[in-house]
């Protein structure tokens, strides 16, 4: 599986430790240094079964500066959300786990990590 992570994030460190302990091979992607493009982010959203605003960190300074908390959350505005997240990858929730089975999870909770391990071990 691939994990989009921020090395300075405690949730990411916890996810890495949980996956290592469960012996799940993980390819780390420092997504702030290797940000996704719009097509890749759309694919990840599809895999997550989520909309852009579902995985946007609206409390981040860039989101506050853009006024994103007040943006509409509908089909017409989703491209605007994606553009902002591509331009400011720190807005993307982390860690995102891209599983080899084609699915994806946001690995912030113990339940999500347990599910990732279950799917990885098939």
Steps between C-alpha positions, in 0.01 A plus 500: 500500500600859454465752780477871433661642811658801658811396692425766766144370564437292812200321342724401208768373738237297687369353175851406386569329834170308494556380145861402570392309811241314289770427240318686223745623236458873447638732232523845654421808296577836655210666322608851596820443301334287229152653477228336293366662188126553454445169318682305769306673777170427322601133475583486871164662582328236286691225681405650836136543398538859621452853377783754507364685804485170692881480502582872509664646809296822508671621817839528331625858443475467119138388527417781738666753267295365208179504705439133421277436802240715325531338158201312363524122512342382178585356160552844346758609759691177550754588228578818694565293814727264306693792345559648845615168643739441209642852540524456879556128571515569875120526472473127424409286801766255609596227505327366192552129444479377140449128523621257239143374448407838348325638808617779729453611860584802709711336771436734792316261731583159647192358322620628162846355561353166605295497179812580293687211661204265445479594131878483453513148640194411289 
